[in-house]
């Protein structure tokens, strides 16, 4: 049956599977801050190639750059600016680079779930997806000594079963969906879940502006100053509305000499506006949940 032949019950069921519920934008941020700033880094590394069964040494070396150069440079900037951030790490990337994860935690940052091998959840049977998420959670905890409380699904791909699995994991928050600019509660088949959504958006992600694949027709390129301008405008909007500014970056994308200034100057711009609360995703989700009486 083609989509235009579906009965109303079919398309409503698909739309209503996971929805945005009540806004969890708090009346105030800690310390009377004007807005919250959540910087995040998806440390995919070699899993971008591995998840598709690839064996390109070149593409895996690009992923290794994220570990060898990108993450250390990013951590140095965050330390210099005295800012805590969140890193979302596939379990396989964590197993390949365990010392990186330990340094991230030692520096005061958060590590969140990001799948097992950066798999595409919507292509998996529910039982396989569940097994991978639970294995990933156990693996990250074994490496870091900290149990993750949040998830960003790989490639922001959210299957009809993902929210159910997140509830089984007892997660505080998700950061994969795009129904708002500010935090909201996730609804599962019409039922409020108590899980905080910290929404992402491709506009606030470095990958769409810089990613390329020389074997495909994927060769976008936006000049870094233009990307900085977009991010600044997104931040200014969040600041003026007293909301959340959430940014997604990738160490193997942003961690280059000609691009790192985007992160540095964006932080300086936010600090110049003043009265910003820089926090991890877990800290922001916990504050929103507490203010809303969820936890």
C-alpha positions in Angstrom: 0.0 0.0 0.0 1.4 3.4 -1.0 1.4 6.3 1.6 -1.4 8.1 -0.2 -3.5 5.0 0.2 -3.1 4.7 4.0 -6.1 5.1 6.2 -6.0 7.9 8.7 -5.2 5.5 11.5 -1.9 4.6 9.8 -0.5 8.0 9.2 -1.7 9.2 12.6 0.0 6.2 14.3 3.3 7.0 12.6 3.2 10.7 13.5 2.1 10.1 17.1 4.7 7.5 17.9 7.1 10.0 19.4 6.0 13.6 19.8 7.1 16.8 21.6 5.2 17.4 24.8 5.1 20.3 27.1 7.9 22.9 27.0 10.6 22.4 29.6 12.2 25.8 29.1 12.7 26.9 32.7 11.5 30.3 34.0 15.1 30.9 35.1 18.6 29.4 34.6 21.0 28.8 37.4 22.6 31.9 38.9 20.1 34.1 37.1 21.8 33.4 33.7 20.2 34.9 30.6 20.6 31.7 28.6 22.1 28.3 28.7 24.9 27.2 26.3 25.4 23.5 25.6 28.5 22.7 23.6 28.7 19.1 22.3 31.1 17.0 20.3 30.2 13.8 18.5 33.4 11.8 18.6 32.5 9.3 15.8 36.1 8.8 14.7 36.6 5.6 12.7 33.0 4.4 13.1 31.7 6.5 10.3 33.5 4.1 8.0 33.1 1.0 10.0 29.3 1.2 10.4 28.8 0.7 6.6 31.1 -2.3 6.6 33.8 -0.1 5.0 37.5 -0.8 5.0 38.9 2.4 3.5 42.1 3.1 5.2 41.9 6.7 4.1 38.5 7.4 5.6 39.5 5.6 8.9 42.6 7.8 9.0 40.3 10.8 8.8 38.5 9.4 11.8 41.7 8.9 13.6 42.5 12.5 13.1 39.6 13.3 15.4 41.3 11.3 18.2 44.9 12.3 17.5 44.4 16.0 16.8 40.7 17.1 17.0 39.8 16.1 20.6 43.1 17.3 22.2 42.7 20.7 20.5 39.1 21.0 21.6 39.8 19.9 25.2 42.6 22.5 25.3 40.2 25.3 24.2 37.6 24.2 26.8 40.1 24.1 29.5 41.5 27.5 28.6 37.9 28.9 28.6 36.9 27.0 31.8 33.9 25.4 30.1 32.4 22.0 30.6 30.9 20.3 27.5 29.3 17.0 26.4 30.9 14.3 24.2 28.8 11.7 22.5 30.9 8.6 21.7 30.0 5.3 19.9 31.1 2.4 22.1 33.5 1.1 19.4 35.2 4.5 19.2 35.6 4.4 23.0 37.1 0.9 22.8 39.5 2.1 20.2 40.5 5.2 22.2 39.9 4.5 25.9 42.5 7.0 27.1 40.6 9.8 25.3 37.4 9.0 27.1 39.2 9.0 30.5 40.8 12.4 29.8 37.4 13.8 28.8 35.9 12.7 32.1 39.0 13.8 34.1 38.7 17.2 32.6 35.1 17.5 34.0 33.1 16.9 30.8 30.2 14.5 30.2 30.2 11.4 27.9 26.9 10.4 26.5 25.6 7.4 24.5 26.0 7.5 20.7 25.3 3.9 19.7 27.6 0.9 19.4 29.3 1.5 16.0 27.3 4.6 14.8 24.6 2.3 13.4 21.4 3.5 11.8 18.7 2.6 14.3 15.8 2.8 12.0 17.2 -0.1 9.9 17.5 -2.4 12.8 15.1 -4.9 14.4 14.0 -3.7 17.9 15.8 -6.4 19.7 19.1 -5.7 18.0 18.8 -1.9 18.6 18.1 -2.6 22.3 21.1 -4.9 22.6 23.4 -2.4 21.0 22.3 0.5 23.3 22.6 -1.6 26.4 26.0 -2.9 25.4 27.1 0.6 24.6 26.0 1.9 28.0 27.8 -0.9 29.8 31.0 -0.4 27.7 31.2 3.4 28.3 30.6 2.8 32.0 33.4 0.2 32.2 35.9 2.5 30.4 35.0 5.8 32.2 33.6 4.6 35.5 30.5 6.8 34.9 27.1 5.6 33.8 25.8 7.8 30.9 22.5 9.5 31.6 21.8 10.8 28.1 21.8 9.7 24.5 22.4 11.2 21.1 21.4 8.7 18.5 24.0 8.1 15.7 23.2 10.5 12.8 20.2 11.6 14.9 18.4 8.6 13.5 15.5 7.7 15.9 13.6 4.5 15.3 10.0 3.8 16.5 11.6 1.7 19.3 14.3 4.2 20.4 12.3 6.0 23.0 11.1 2.8 24.5 14.7 1.6 24.9 15.7 5.0 26.4 13.0 4.5 29.0 14.3 1.0 29.8 17.8 2.5 30.2 16.4 5.0 32.7 17.9 8.0 30.8 17.5 11.5 31.9 17.6 13.1 28.4 17.8 12.6 24.7 19.5 15.0 22.2 18.5 13.7 18.8 15.2 15.4 17.8 14.2 18.8 16.4 10.7 19.8 17.4 11.7 23.0 19.2 14.6 25.3 19.9 14.3 24.8 23.7 14.0 21.7 25.9 10.7 19.8 25.9 9.3 16.5 27.3 9.2 13.5 25.0 5.8 11.8 24.5 5.7 8.1 23.8 2.5 7.0 22.1 0.6 9.8 23.9 2.2 9.1 27.3 4.5 11.7 29.0 7.8 10.0 29.6 9.7 12.4 31.9 12.6 12.3 29.5 14.0 15.7 28.6 14.7 16.4 24.9 17.6 18.9 24.3 16.9 19.5 20.6 19.5 19.5 17.9 19.3 21.1 14.5 21.4 20.7 11.3 21.8 24.5 11.2 23.7 24.2 14.5 26.0 21.3 13.3 29.4 21.7 11.6 29.1 18.6 9.4 26.5 19.8 6.8 28.8 22.8 6.1 32.1 20.9 5.7 31.5 17.2 5.1 32.5 15.7 1.7 32.9 12.3 0.2 35.1 12.1 -2.9 33.4 9.0 -4.1 29.9 10.6 -4.0 28.3 13.8 -5.0 28.8 15.2 -1.5 31.1 18.2 -1.7 29.5 21.0 0.2 31.8 23.7 1.5 30.8 26.8 3.4 33.6 29.3 4.3 34.4 29.0 8.0 33.7 32.7 8.7 30.2 32.2 7.2 29.6 29.2 9.5 30.7 31.3 12.5 28.2 34.0 11.5 25.4 31.4 11.3 26.3 30.0 14.8 26.6 33.5 16.2 23.1 34.4 14.9 21.7 31.2 16.4 23.3 32.0 19.7 22.0 35.6 19.7 18.5 34.4 19.0 18.7 32.0 22.0 20.2 34.8 24.2 17.5 37.3 23.3 14.8 34.7 24.0 16.4 33.6 27.3 16.5 30.0 25.9 19.0 27.2 25.1 21.8 27.4 22.6 22.9 23.9 21.7 25.8 23.3 19.3 27.0 20.0 17.7 30.5 19.7 16.4 32.7 16.8 15.3 36.4 16.6 16.2 37.3 15.2 12.8 35.4 18.1 11.1 36.1 21.1 13.2 39.5 20.2 14.7 41.5 21.8 11.9 43.7 24.9 12.0 41.4 26.8 9.7 38.2 25.9 11.6 38.9 25.9 15.3 38.6 29.6 15.5 34.8 29.1 15.0 34.6 27.4 18.4 37.0 29.9 20.0 35.3 33.0 18.7 31.8 31.7 19.3 32.7 31.2 23.0 34.2 34.6 23.2 31.1 36.1 21.6 28.9 34.4 24.1 31.1 35.6 27.0 31.0 39.1 25.6 27.2 39.1 25.7 27.6 38.1 29.3 25.6 36.1 31.9 25.6 32.8 30.1 25.5 29.4 31.8 27.9 27.1 30.0 26.9 23.5 31.1 26.9 19.9 30.1 23.8 18.4 28.6 23.2 16.4 31.7 23.4 19.5 33.9 20.9 21.4 31.7 18.5 18.5 31.5 18.6 18.0 35.3 17.8 21.6 35.8 14.9 21.6 33.4 13.6 18.4 34.9 13.8 19.8 38.4 12.1 23.0 37.5 9.3 21.1 35.9 8.9 18.7 38.8 9.9 15.7 36.8 12.6 14.5 39.2 
